[in-house]
């Protein structure tokens, strides 16, 4: 008879004995009340579920019957038991995955670390930081002599004081990352600046601050930087001056302490800590007809503790975590360590088996990945960042400034190392930050025009442009909500526009990565239009905020002036969407109004205000601007052996009737077809030269695209009336 652990309830014991179920089956587990009861009695599996962050994430009525699923494989040596997953039978997305590993091959139960009851008494943080300092070259490349403008000196366990680093000697310091929340808390203001310089009582600070101070003291680091206590919160000039220095503040700290679990000022760490379930469960399987094997069962807390933690959803923390060479994470259940070389936790103090999942969260120096282009690396940063939240949407760019500065500097290192013969000194445009390239409100000049091909993702959240101006319409930073980047392949070299000039009005001209108060981009390309819409009725739009059709033309009137593009399929991404009182998805557009003629063309928007309208009510002209053609050899997972798969990316532009010198982006359109590449020859723009005659059929396709954008399919078709048949060849346009 196999030895099953007493740390399992009767139902969970039954999972590992008797008849082995099909690995594709989901079988019934406890109901909520029974699972709670088993948890109280100490069942390892049930208690893990109850202690997780997901347990509190859904209302009680959502919890019905749980299900379980076991994962295993068979090979020549027999059965290999790999994992167990518990999930809710309802479609809540809640699931708990337990990892299994067969003992043997030199691995014994005694090799596994037993976590301490009190994380504050753990010796692991000291071991982690010393090993990193002594042995990790990549983690020791920052200037540790740098000091922020102000630091908090830890006098003793009860007192701090604020010091000005320019006049007071200081030592190494730790930085702190946390969620602010909406509650009031003690913070530095002009009125209490002198008092802070004298004394700050630790007991007056939030519990999460006290936790960080505790760990810093235990590590013998007696200076700490906390944003709310080191930046004068009611002084706009001080805030702006300090905000653009975050790359150095976090990058030059000896350690960044992260309060990952606390959601607000009253939050604390380790609420889900239970050493009894952190320690792996050892047992011997006993399935009928199968060889008995000693295995261990362990719940991986990385999702709860880090990837889905409240802290990772805060936009400012994206760069704080990314920039700091080392992070000590105070999480929901345990301590974690994350540096550029290692991911570890109390369960796995040497290295976590799934550490690669966090690789993109830390600045691991892109020069170590020469197989990735700079544009691809930048896209990964933006893709993660746009999924975070901001209290003030106007902070969208400045909260990303440190990442931009680090990336810009790393690109010079890449060029120096891999392409020394083709260095372009003219791109070293930000001398103060040594940024190699021109940073343009979230985009890079060297990535244009391809980088203009981003779109919004309205699957779960409706995207809108920020009410307060944050960036020009051609930048993803002008949006709230998720963004989809084009994800262009290395073959996306055929561009149909050239960037003639770009100008941005920075709040502080010394910092190209800071706040922006205006700007423009002048493009030269083949502008298709103008077109106007005459609407009879606005029909339904996809709940995802976009239209995906295999053949858009089956919904549209036949247009015959030119070649045949009738088999093109398309995906259309309006930048802004909303829902009306009937929960119908309605496309919107917005633009800057009250622009001053003669100044707006130069990006000066001092008196402008944003005007948002329903698409069917907007008065103005629509244009299509082809940007780039991409070429792919894989479609729907299949390799195309004969014909490549072509994708044409276009910008949808709008010009209000009372504005005739500027354009506003309102969406992105993507067309796909397996077609010979020579059909695109007329649009191709090698470098900055326009050549050839553009293909008129793209205009026809744009007419169809706008129709599909508004309705697909419908009884009453919206009509598109061409104002002119002129296809502007090599037009110069100013895009706000």
C-alpha positions as CSV (number, residue, x, y, z in Angstrom):
1,X,0.0,0.0,0.0
2,X,1.4,3.4,-1.0
3,X,2.1,6.0,1.6
4,X,-0.2,9.0,1.1
5,X,0.3,12.2,3.2
6,X,-1.8,13.0,6.1
7,X,-1.7,16.6,4.9
8,X,-4.4,15.9,2.3
9,X,-8.2,15.6,2.8
10,X,-9.9,12.4,1.7
11,X,-11.0,13.8,-1.7
12,X,-7.5,15.1,-2.5
13,X,-5.9,11.8,-1.4
14,X,-8.2,10.0,-3.9
15,X,-6.7,12.0,-6.8
16,X,-3.4,10.1,-6.4
17,X,-4.7,6.6,-5.9
18,X,-7.1,4.2,-7.6
19,X,-7.9,4.4,-11.3
20,X,-5.7,6.8,-13.2
21,X,-8.1,9.2,-15.1
22,X,-7.6,10.3,-18.7
23,X,-5.2,13.3,-18.8
24,X,-7.8,15.2,-20.9
25,X,-10.6,15.0,-18.3
26,X,-11.7,17.6,-15.8
27,X,-13.2,15.8,-12.8
28,X,-15.3,17.1,-9.9
29,X,-13.6,18.4,-6.8
30,X,-15.1,20.1,-3.7
31,X,-17.9,22.6,-3.5
32,X,-16.9,25.9,-1.8
33,X,-18.1,25.1,1.7
34,X,-16.4,21.7,1.7
35,X,-13.2,23.2,0.3
36,X,-13.2,25.7,3.1
37,X,-13.7,23.0,5.7
38,X,-10.9,20.9,4.3
39,X,-8.6,24.0,4.3
40,X,-9.3,24.6,8.0
41,X,-8.3,20.9,8.8
42,X,-5.0,21.5,7.0
43,X,-5.4,19.9,3.5
44,X,-2.4,21.1,1.5
45,X,-4.2,21.5,-1.8
46,X,-7.4,23.1,-0.4
47,X,-5.5,25.4,2.0
48,X,-3.4,26.6,-0.9
49,X,-6.5,27.6,-2.9
50,X,-8.0,29.4,0.0
51,X,-4.8,31.3,0.9
52,X,-4.2,32.5,-2.7
53,X,-5.1,36.1,-3.9
54,X,-7.6,34.6,-6.4
55,X,-9.8,33.4,-3.5
56,X,-10.7,37.0,-2.7
57,X,-10.9,38.1,-6.3
58,X,-14.5,36.9,-7.0
59,X,-17.8,37.3,-5.2
60,X,-18.9,34.4,-3.1
61,X,-21.8,33.5,-5.5
62,X,-19.2,32.9,-8.2
63,X,-17.8,29.9,-6.4
64,X,-19.6,26.8,-7.4
65,X,-18.1,23.3,-7.9
66,X,-14.3,23.1,-8.3
67,X,-12.7,20.7,-10.8
68,X,-9.3,19.1,-11.1
69,X,-7.2,17.9,-13.9
70,X,-3.9,15.9,-13.7
71,X,-1.2,16.1,-16.3
72,X,1.1,13.2,-17.1
73,X,3.0,11.6,-20.0
74,X,4.2,8.2,-20.8
75,X,7.6,7.3,-22.2
76,X,9.8,4.2,-22.2
77,X,10.4,4.5,-18.5
78,X,6.7,4.5,-17.7
79,X,4.4,7.2,-16.3
80,X,5.7,10.6,-15.6
81,X,3.4,12.6,-13.4
82,X,3.8,16.3,-14.2
83,X,1.2,18.5,-12.6
84,X,-2.2,19.1,-11.1
85,X,-4.6,22.0,-11.8
86,X,-7.6,23.1,-9.8
87,X,-10.1,25.4,-11.4
88,X,-13.6,26.7,-11.0
89,X,-16.3,25.1,-13.2
90,X,-17.6,28.5,-14.0
91,X,-15.9,30.6,-16.6
92,X,-14.1,32.9,-14.1
93,X,-10.5,32.1,-15.3
94,X,-9.6,31.2,-11.7
95,X,-7.2,28.2,-11.6
96,X,-4.4,27.0,-9.4
97,X,-1.5,25.0,-10.9
98,X,0.6,22.7,-8.8
99,X,4.0,21.6,-10.1
100,X,5.3,18.1,-9.7
101,X,8.8,16.7,-10.0
102,X,9.9,13.1,-9.6
103,X,12.5,12.6,-6.9
104,X,15.7,10.8,-7.7
105,X,18.7,11.6,-9.8
106,X,20.5,12.9,-6.7
107,X,17.5,15.0,-5.5
108,X,16.3,14.2,-2.0
109,X,13.5,15.6,0.1
110,X,16.2,17.0,2.5
111,X,17.5,19.2,-0.3
112,X,14.5,21.5,-0.3
113,X,14.5,24.8,1.7
114,X,12.1,25.1,4.6
115,X,10.8,28.7,4.8
116,X,10.9,30.5,8.1
117,X,7.7,31.4,9.9
118,X,8.7,35.1,10.0
119,X,10.0,36.5,6.7
120,X,11.6,39.5,8.5
121,X,13.9,37.1,10.2
122,X,15.0,35.4,7.0
123,X,18.7,35.3,6.2
124,X,18.0,35.0,2.5
125,X,18.0,38.7,1.6
126,X,21.5,39.2,2.9
127,X,22.7,36.1,1.1
128,X,21.1,37.2,-2.2
129,X,22.4,40.7,-2.2
130,X,26.0,39.7,-1.2
131,X,26.1,37.0,-3.9
132,X,24.8,39.5,-6.5
133,X,27.4,42.2,-5.5
134,X,30.3,39.7,-5.5
135,X,29.5,37.6,-8.5
136,X,27.1,39.2,-11.0
137,X,29.0,41.5,-13.3
138,X,25.8,42.5,-15.2
139,X,24.2,43.7,-12.0
140,X,27.1,46.0,-11.1
141,X,27.3,48.3,-14.1
142,X,25.5,51.3,-12.6
143,X,27.1,54.4,-11.0
144,X,26.6,53.7,-7.3
145,X,28.2,57.1,-6.4
146,X,25.0,58.9,-7.6
147,X,22.7,60.3,-5.0
148,X,19.1,61.6,-5.5
149,X,18.4,65.2,-4.4
150,X,17.0,64.0,-1.1
151,X,17.2,60.8,0.9
152,X,15.7,59.5,4.2
153,X,18.3,58.7,6.8
154,X,17.3,55.8,9.1
155,X,18.4,57.1,12.5
156,X,17.0,54.2,14.5
157,X,14.0,51.9,14.5
158,X,11.7,54.8,15.5
159,X,13.1,57.8,13.7
160,X,14.0,59.1,10.2
161,X,15.1,62.5,8.9
162,X,15.2,64.0,5.4
163,X,18.6,64.9,4.2
164,X,19.7,67.1,1.2
165,X,22.5,65.0,-0.5
166,X,24.2,68.1,-1.8
167,X,25.1,69.2,1.7
168,X,25.0,66.1,3.8
169,X,27.3,63.0,3.5
170,X,25.4,59.8,2.6
171,X,26.0,56.2,1.9
172,X,24.5,53.6,-0.4
173,X,20.7,53.7,-0.5
174,X,17.7,51.5,-1.3
175,X,14.7,52.7,-3.4
176,X,11.1,51.7,-2.7
177,X,8.2,50.8,-5.0
178,X,4.6,50.7,-3.8
179,X,1.0,51.4,-4.7
180,X,-0.2,54.8,-3.6
181,X,-4.0,54.1,-3.3
182,X,-6.5,56.8,-2.7
183,X,-6.3,57.3,1.0
184,X,-4.5,60.2,2.6
185,X,-1.0,59.6,3.9
186,X,1.9,61.6,5.3
187,X,3.9,63.1,2.4
188,X,6.5,65.8,1.9
189,X,5.1,69.3,1.2
190,X,6.5,72.8,1.4
191,X,4.9,73.4,4.8
192,X,6.5,70.4,6.5
193,X,9.9,70.4,4.7
194,X,11.7,71.8,7.7
195,X,10.0,69.4,10.1
196,X,11.1,66.4,7.9
197,X,14.7,67.7,8.0
198,X,14.5,67.4,11.8
199,X,12.6,64.2,12.4
200,X,10.0,61.8,11.0
201,X,8.4,59.3,13.3
202,X,8.3,55.8,11.8
203,X,5.0,55.1,13.6
204,X,3.4,57.9,11.6
205,X,4.2,56.1,8.3
206,X,2.1,53.5,6.5
207,X,2.8,49.9,7.5
208,X,4.4,49.1,4.1
209,X,6.9,51.9,4.5
210,X,7.8,50.5,7.9
211,X,8.3,47.1,6.3
212,X,10.8,48.6,3.8
213,X,12.6,50.5,6.5
214,X,12.9,47.3,8.6
215,X,14.4,45.3,5.7
216,X,16.8,48.2,4.8
217,X,18.1,48.3,8.4
218,X,18.5,44.5,8.6
219,X,20.7,44.8,5.4
220,X,22.7,47.5,7.1
221,X,21.6,50.1,4.5
222,X,20.7,53.3,6.4
223,X,19.4,55.5,3.6
224,X,16.2,55.0,1.7
225,X,14.4,56.9,-1.1
226,X,10.6,57.0,-1.0
227,X,8.8,59.1,-3.7
228,X,6.1,60.6,-1.4
229,X,8.7,61.6,1.2
230,X,11.5,62.7,-1.0
231,X,9.7,64.8,-3.7
232,X,7.8,67.9,-2.7
233,X,4.3,66.9,-3.6
234,X,2.7,70.3,-3.8
235,X,5.6,71.9,-5.8
236,X,5.0,71.3,-9.6
237,X,8.5,72.4,-10.5
238,X,10.2,70.1,-8.0
239,X,8.0,67.2,-9.1
240,X,8.8,67.7,-12.8
241,X,12.5,68.1,-12.1
242,X,12.6,64.9,-10.0
243,X,10.3,62.9,-12.3
244,X,12.8,62.9,-15.2
245,X,15.6,61.5,-12.9
246,X,14.0,58.2,-12.2
247,X,16.4,56.3,-14.3
248,X,19.3,57.3,-12.0
249,X,17.2,57.2,-8.8
250,X,16.3,53.5,-9.3
251,X,19.2,52.5,-11.6
252,X,21.8,53.6,-9.1
253,X,20.2,52.3,-5.9
254,X,21.9,49.4,-4.3
255,X,18.5,47.6,-4.0
256,X,14.9,48.3,-4.8
257,X,12.4,47.1,-2.2
258,X,9.0,46.3,-3.8
259,X,5.8,46.2,-1.7
260,X,4.0,44.0,-4.2
261,X,0.9,42.9,-2.3
262,X,-0.2,46.1,-0.6
263,X,-2.9,47.9,-2.6
264,X,-3.0,51.1,-0.7
265,X,-1.7,53.0,2.3
266,X,-3.2,50.5,4.8
267,X,-1.9,47.4,3.0
268,X,0.7,45.0,4.3
269,X,2.8,42.2,2.8
270,X,2.6,38.5,3.4
271,X,-1.1,38.3,4.0
272,X,-1.3,34.9,2.4
273,X,1.8,33.5,4.0
274,X,1.5,30.0,5.4
275,X,4.8,28.1,5.8
276,X,2.8,24.9,6.0
277,X,1.8,25.1,2.3
278,X,5.1,26.9,1.1
279,X,6.9,23.7,2.0
280,X,6.6,21.1,-0.8
281,X,4.3,18.1,-0.1
282,X,6.1,14.7,-0.5
283,X,4.2,11.5,-1.2
284,X,4.2,8.3,-3.2
285,X,1.6,7.9,-6.0
286,X,-0.6,4.8,-5.9
287,X,-2.5,4.5,-9.2
288,X,-3.8,1.1,-10.2
289,X,-1.4,-0.8,-12.5
290,X,1.2,2.0,-12.3
291,X,4.7,1.9,-10.7
292,X,4.7,3.7,-7.4
293,X,6.9,6.9,-7.6
294,X,8.0,9.4,-5.0
295,X,7.0,12.9,-6.1
296,X,6.6,16.3,-4.6
297,X,3.7,18.7,-5.0
298,X,4.3,22.5,-5.0
299,X,2.2,25.5,-5.7
300,X,4.0,28.1,-7.8
301,X,3.1,31.5,-6.3
302,X,4.8,33.6,-9.1
303,X,1.5,34.5,-10.6
304,X,-0.1,35.6,-7.3
305,X,3.1,37.2,-5.9
306,X,4.5,39.0,-8.9
307,X,2.9,38.7,-12.4
308,X,-0.6,39.5,-11.2
309,X,0.3,41.5,-8.1
310,X,-1.3,45.0,-7.5
311,X,2.2,46.6,-7.8
312,X,2.8,45.3,-11.4
313,X,-0.4,47.0,-12.5
314,X,0.9,50.5,-11.6
315,X,2.5,52.3,-14.5
316,X,5.2,54.1,-12.6
317,X,6.4,50.8,-11.2
318,X,7.0,49.4,-14.6
319,X,10.1,51.5,-15.0
320,X,11.1,51.3,-11.3
321,X,11.3,47.5,-11.5
322,X,12.9,47.6,-14.9
323,X,15.6,50.1,-14.1
324,X,16.7,48.8,-10.6
325,X,19.6,46.3,-10.9
326,X,18.2,44.3,-7.9
327,X,14.7,43.9,-6.4
328,X,13.7,42.4,-3.1
329,X,9.9,41.7,-3.4
330,X,7.7,41.6,-0.3
331,X,4.9,39.6,-1.8
332,X,1.6,38.0,-0.9
333,X,3.1,34.8,0.4
334,X,6.9,35.0,0.5
335,X,10.1,36.9,-0.2
336,X,11.3,37.0,-3.8
337,X,14.6,38.1,-5.3
338,X,15.0,39.5,-8.9
339,X,18.2,40.8,-10.3
340,X,19.6,40.8,-13.8
341,X,21.1,37.4,-13.3
342,X,18.8,35.5,-10.9
343,X,15.1,35.0,-9.9
344,X,14.7,33.3,-6.6
345,X,12.3,33.0,-3.7
346,X,12.0,31.3,-0.3
347,X,10.8,28.1,-1.9
348,X,13.7,28.1,-4.5
349,X,16.4,30.2,-2.9
350,X,19.0,29.4,-5.6
351,X,17.0,29.9,-8.8
352,X,13.3,29.7,-9.5
353,X,12.6,27.1,-12.2
354,X,10.4,29.6,-14.1
355,X,12.6,32.6,-13.8
356,X,12.6,33.3,-17.6
357,X,9.0,34.5,-17.1
358,X,10.3,37.7,-15.5
359,X,13.1,38.3,-18.0
360,X,11.5,41.2,-19.7
361,X,10.8,43.0,-16.4
362,X,14.4,43.8,-15.7
363,X,16.9,45.8,-17.8
364,X,19.0,42.8,-18.9
365,X,21.0,45.0,-21.4
366,X,19.6,44.5,-24.9
367,X,23.1,44.3,-26.3
368,X,23.1,40.7,-25.0
369,X,20.4,39.9,-27.6
370,X,21.8,40.9,-31.0
371,X,19.2,38.7,-32.8
372,X,16.5,41.1,-31.7
373,X,16.2,44.4,-33.5
374,X,15.9,47.6,-31.5
375,X,12.3,48.0,-32.7
376,X,11.4,44.5,-31.5
377,X,12.9,45.1,-28.1
378,X,11.1,48.5,-27.8
379,X,7.8,46.9,-28.8
380,X,8.0,44.4,-25.9
381,X,8.5,47.3,-23.4
382,X,5.6,49.3,-24.8
383,X,3.3,46.3,-25.0
384,X,3.7,45.6,-21.3
385,X,3.7,49.2,-20.2
386,X,0.4,50.1,-21.9
387,X,-1.4,47.4,-19.8
388,X,-0.6,49.3,-16.6
389,X,-2.7,52.0,-14.8
390,X,-2.1,55.6,-14.0
391,X,-3.9,57.8,-11.5
392,X,-3.1,60.8,-13.7
393,X,-3.2,60.0,-17.5
394,X,-1.1,63.0,-18.1
395,X,1.8,61.0,-16.6
396,X,1.7,58.5,-19.5
397,X,5.0,59.6,-21.0
398,X,6.9,60.8,-18.0
399,X,6.2,57.6,-16.1
400,X,8.0,55.8,-19.0
401,X,10.9,58.3,-19.3
402,X,13.4,56.2,-17.4
403,X,12.8,53.2,-19.7
404,X,13.2,55.5,-22.8
405,X,16.5,56.9,-21.5
406,X,17.9,53.4,-20.7
407,X,16.8,52.1,-24.1
408,X,18.2,55.1,-26.0
409,X,21.6,54.7,-24.3
410,X,21.6,50.9,-24.9
411,X,21.1,51.4,-28.6
412,X,24.5,53.3,-28.9
413,X,26.1,50.3,-27.0
414,X,24.6,47.9,-29.6
415,X,25.8,50.0,-32.5
416,X,29.3,50.3,-31.0
417,X,29.5,46.5,-30.4
418,X,27.9,45.1,-33.5
419,X,28.1,47.7,-36.2
420,X,31.0,50.0,-35.6
421,X,31.4,50.9,-39.2
422,X,27.9,52.3,-39.5
423,X,27.6,54.6,-36.5
424,X,25.5,57.7,-37.1
425,X,26.7,60.4,-34.7
426,X,23.9,62.7,-36.0
427,X,21.4,60.5,-34.1
428,X,23.1,61.2,-30.7
429,X,20.6,64.0,-30.2
430,X,20.1,64.1,-26.4
431,X,23.6,64.9,-25.2
432,X,22.6,65.3,-21.5
433,X,21.2,61.7,-21.4
434,X,23.5,60.3,-24.1
435,X,20.5,59.0,-25.9
436,X,21.4,57.5,-29.3
437,X,18.3,58.3,-31.5
438,X,15.6,60.9,-31.4
439,X,12.8,60.1,-29.0
440,X,9.4,61.2,-30.2
441,X,6.7,60.8,-27.6
442,X,7.0,57.1,-27.2
443,X,8.4,56.4,-30.7
444,X,11.9,56.4,-32.0
445,X,12.9,58.3,-35.2
446,X,14.9,55.3,-36.4
447,X,11.8,53.1,-36.2
448,X,9.7,55.3,-38.4
449,X,7.5,55.1,-40.4
450,X,6.9,51.5,-39.3
451,X,6.3,52.5,-35.7
452,X,3.2,54.5,-36.7
453,X,1.4,51.2,-37.3
454,X,-0.1,50.7,-33.8
455,X,-3.7,50.0,-33.1
456,X,-6.0,50.0,-30.1
457,X,-7.3,46.8,-28.5
458,X,-10.9,47.2,-27.5
459,X,-11.5,43.6,-26.5
460,X,-12.1,44.3,-22.8
461,X,-11.5,48.0,-22.4
462,X,-12.8,50.8,-24.6
463,X,-9.9,53.0,-25.7
464,X,-10.1,56.8,-25.7
465,X,-7.7,59.7,-26.2
466,X,-6.7,61.4,-23.0
467,X,-8.8,64.4,-22.2
468,X,-5.7,66.3,-21.2
469,X,-3.1,66.5,-23.9
470,X,-0.3,64.0,-23.5
471,X,1.0,63.4,-27.0
472,X,0.2,63.9,-30.7
473,X,-2.4,61.6,-32.2
474,X,0.3,59.7,-34.1
475,X,1.7,58.4,-30.8
476,X,0.3,55.5,-28.7
477,X,0.9,57.7,-25.7
478,X,-2.1,59.8,-26.7
479,X,-4.4,56.9,-25.8
480,X,-5.8,55.4,-22.6
481,X,-6.4,51.7,-22.7
482,X,-4.5,48.7,-24.3
483,X,-2.5,49.1,-27.5
484,X,-1.7,46.6,-30.2
485,X,1.6,47.2,-31.9
486,X,2.0,46.1,-35.5
487,X,4.5,43.4,-34.7
488,X,6.1,43.9,-38.1
489,X,8.5,41.3,-39.4
490,X,12.1,42.1,-40.5
491,X,10.7,42.0,-44.1
492,X,8.6,45.2,-43.5
493,X,11.0,47.4,-45.5
494,X,8.6,48.7,-48.2
495,X,7.5,52.1,-46.9
496,X,5.0,54.3,-48.6
497,X,5.7,57.5,-46.7
498,X,8.8,59.4,-45.6
499,X,9.1,61.5,-42.5
500,X,10.1,65.0,-43.5
501,X,10.3,66.6,-40.1
502,X,9.1,66.2,-36.5
503,X,8.9,68.8,-33.8
504,X,7.8,68.5,-30.2
505,X,7.3,71.1,-27.5
506,X,8.7,69.7,-24.3
507,X,7.8,71.1,-20.9
508,X,11.5,71.0,-20.2
509,X,13.6,71.3,-23.3
510,X,16.6,69.7,-21.5
511,X,14.7,66.4,-21.3
512,X,13.4,64.8,-24.5
513,X,11.6,62.0,-22.5
514,X,9.5,64.3,-20.3
515,X,6.1,66.0,-20.6
516,X,5.0,67.3,-24.0
517,X,2.9,70.4,-24.7
518,X,2.5,70.1,-28.4
519,X,4.1,69.0,-31.7
520,X,3.6,67.8,-35.2
521,X,5.0,65.3,-37.8
522,X,5.3,66.2,-41.4
523,X,4.9,63.1,-43.7
524,X,5.3,62.9,-47.5
525,X,3.3,60.1,-49.1
526,X,0.3,59.1,-51.3
527,X,-2.7,60.6,-49.6
528,X,-5.9,58.9,-50.7
529,X,-9.0,61.1,-50.5
530,X,-10.7,63.2,-49.4
531,X,-13.8,61.2,-48.7
532,X,-17.0,62.2,-46.8
533,X,-19.6,60.0,-45.1
534,X,-23.3,60.4,-45.5
535,X,-25.0,58.2,-42.9
536,X,-28.5,56.9,-42.8
537,X,-28.1,54.7,-39.6
538,X,-25.1,53.7,-37.5
539,X,-25.2,49.9,-37.2
540,X,-23.5,47.4,-34.9
541,X,-19.7,47.2,-34.6
542,X,-17.7,44.2,-33.2
543,X,-17.6,43.9,-29.4
544,X,-13.8,43.8,-29.7
545,X,-13.9,47.3,-31.2
546,X,-12.7,46.1,-34.6
547,X,-14.0,44.3,-37.7
548,X,-12.4,41.2,-39.0
549,X,-13.7,39.9,-42.3
550,X,-12.4,37.3,-44.8
551,X,-13.8,39.3,-47.8
552,X,-14.9,42.8,-46.9
553,X,-16.4,43.3,-50.4
554,X,-19.4,40.9,-49.9
555,X,-20.8,43.6,-47.5
556,X,-20.1,46.5,-49.8
557,X,-21.2,48.1,-53.1
558,X,-19.2,47.1,-56.1
559,X,-16.5,49.6,-57.0
560,X,-15.0,49.0,-60.5
561,X,-12.6,51.8,-61.4
562,X,-9.4,49.9,-61.6
563,X,-7.9,46.4,-60.9
564,X,-9.5,43.7,-58.9
565,X,-8.8,43.8,-55.1
566,X,-12.1,42.1,-54.3
567,X,-10.6,39.2,-52.4
568,X,-8.8,41.3,-49.8
569,X,-9.6,40.7,-46.2
570,X,-9.0,43.4,-43.6
571,X,-8.9,44.2,-39.9
572,X,-9.9,47.8,-39.0
573,X,-8.9,49.4,-35.7
574,X,-10.7,52.6,-34.8
575,X,-8.7,54.4,-32.2
576,X,-11.7,55.3,-30.0
577,X,-14.8,53.4,-29.1
578,X,-17.7,53.7,-26.6
579,X,-21.0,52.0,-25.7
580,X,-24.3,53.7,-26.0
581,X,-27.3,53.2,-23.7
582,X,-28.2,50.1,-25.6
583,X,-24.8,48.6,-25.0
584,X,-24.1,49.0,-28.7
585,X,-20.4,49.6,-29.6
586,X,-20.1,53.0,-31.2
587,X,-16.9,54.2,-33.0
588,X,-15.7,57.7,-32.1
589,X,-13.2,60.2,-33.3
590,X,-11.6,63.1,-31.6
591,X,-9.3,66.0,-32.6
592,X,-7.8,69.1,-31.3
593,X,-10.1,72.1,-31.8
594,X,-9.6,75.8,-31.4
595,X,-6.2,75.6,-33.1
596,X,-4.6,78.9,-34.1
597,X,-4.1,79.1,-37.9
598,X,-0.5,79.6,-38.8
599,X,0.7,78.2,-35.5
600,X,-1.0,74.7,-35.4
601,X,1.0,73.6,-38.5
602,X,4.1,74.2,-36.3
603,X,2.7,72.1,-33.4
604,X,1.8,75.0,-31.2
605,X,-1.5,74.1,-29.5
606,X,-1.6,76.5,-26.5
607,X,-5.3,77.3,-26.8
608,X,-6.5,74.0,-28.1
609,X,-9.1,71.7,-26.6
610,X,-10.1,68.1,-27.5
611,X,-13.4,67.6,-29.2
612,X,-14.9,64.1,-29.3
613,X,-17.7,63.1,-31.7
614,X,-19.5,60.0,-32.9
615,X,-18.1,59.0,-36.2
616,X,-21.4,59.4,-38.0
617,X,-21.8,62.9,-36.6
618,X,-18.4,64.3,-37.4
619,X,-18.2,67.0,-40.0
620,X,-15.0,66.7,-42.1
621,X,-13.0,64.7,-44.6
622,X,-11.4,61.3,-44.3
623,X,-8.1,60.2,-45.8
624,X,-6.2,56.9,-46.1
625,X,-2.4,57.0,-45.9
626,X,-0.6,53.8,-46.8
627,X,2.5,53.4,-44.6
628,X,4.2,50.1,-45.0
629,X,3.9,46.7,-46.6
630,X,4.9,43.7,-44.6
631,X,5.7,40.2,-45.9
632,X,5.1,37.0,-44.0
633,X,5.5,33.4,-45.0
634,X,3.2,32.0,-42.4
635,X,-0.6,32.3,-42.3
636,X,-2.8,30.6,-39.7
637,X,0.1,28.5,-38.6
638,X,0.8,27.2,-42.1
639,X,4.0,27.9,-44.0
640,X,3.4,29.4,-47.5
641,X,5.8,27.6,-49.8
642,X,4.9,29.5,-53.0
643,X,3.3,32.8,-52.3
644,X,4.2,35.2,-49.5
645,X,1.5,36.8,-47.4
646,X,1.3,40.5,-47.9
647,X,-0.1,43.0,-45.3
648,X,-0.7,46.6,-46.0
649,X,-0.8,49.0,-43.0
650,X,-2.5,52.3,-43.5
651,X,-3.4,55.3,-41.2
652,X,-7.0,56.6,-41.2
653,X,-6.8,60.4,-41.0
654,X,-9.5,63.0,-40.4
655,X,-9.6,66.7,-41.2
656,X,-12.4,68.8,-39.8
657,X,-14.2,71.1,-42.2
658,X,-12.8,74.2,-40.5
659,X,-9.2,72.9,-40.5
660,X,-7.4,72.6,-43.9
661,X,-3.8,72.5,-42.9
662,X,-3.5,69.7,-40.4
663,X,-4.6,66.1,-40.1
664,X,-5.6,64.0,-37.1
665,X,-5.1,60.2,-36.8
666,X,-8.4,58.4,-36.0
667,X,-7.4,54.7,-36.6
668,X,-5.3,52.1,-38.3
669,X,-6.3,49.8,-41.2
670,X,-4.7,46.6,-42.1
671,X,-5.3,44.8,-45.3
672,X,-4.1,41.3,-46.1
673,X,-3.8,39.3,-49.3
674,X,-1.5,36.8,-51.0
675,X,-0.5,38.9,-54.0
676,X,2.5,39.5,-56.1
677,X,4.8,42.1,-54.6
678,X,5.0,44.0,-57.9
679,X,1.5,45.5,-57.3
680,X,3.1,47.6,-54.5
681,X,5.9,49.0,-56.6
682,X,4.1,52.3,-57.2
683,X,3.8,53.0,-53.5
684,X,7.3,52.1,-52.4
685,X,9.3,54.9,-50.9
686,X,13.0,54.0,-50.8
687,X,14.6,56.2,-48.1
688,X,13.2,59.7,-48.7
689,X,12.4,59.5,-52.4
690,X,8.9,59.1,-53.9
691,X,8.8,57.1,-57.1
692,X,6.3,55.6,-59.4
693,X,2.5,56.0,-59.7
694,X,0.4,54.9,-56.8
695,X,-2.2,52.2,-57.3
696,X,-5.7,53.6,-57.5
697,X,-7.3,50.5,-56.2
698,X,-6.2,51.2,-52.6
699,X,-8.6,54.2,-52.7
700,X,-11.4,51.8,-53.6
701,X,-10.4,49.5,-50.8
702,X,-10.4,52.4,-48.3
703,X,-13.9,53.3,-49.3
704,X,-14.9,49.7,-48.5
705,X,-12.9,49.8,-45.3
706,X,-14.7,52.8,-43.9
707,X,-18.0,51.1,-44.7
708,X,-17.0,47.9,-43.0
709,X,-15.7,49.9,-40.0
710,X,-19.2,51.4,-39.5
711,X,-21.3,48.3,-40.2
712,X,-20.7,44.7,-41.2
713,X,-23.1,43.4,-42.4
714,X,-26.2,45.7,-42.3
715,X,-29.5,46.3,-44.0
716,X,-29.1,50.0,-44.5
717,X,-25.6,50.6,-45.9
718,X,-23.8,53.8,-45.0
719,X,-22.9,55.7,-48.1
720,X,-19.4,57.0,-49.0
721,X,-19.4,59.9,-51.4
722,X,-16.2,60.8,-53.0
723,X,-15.7,64.5,-53.0
724,X,-12.9,64.2,-55.6
725,X,-11.4,61.6,-57.8
726,X,-7.9,63.1,-57.4
727,X,-5.4,60.7,-55.8
728,X,-2.8,63.0,-54.3
729,X,0.6,61.8,-55.5
730,X,3.5,62.6,-53.1
731,X,1.5,64.9,-50.8
732,X,3.1,66.7,-47.9
733,X,0.9,66.7,-44.8
734,X,1.1,67.9,-41.2
735,X,-0.1,65.3,-38.7
736,X,-1.1,66.5,-35.2
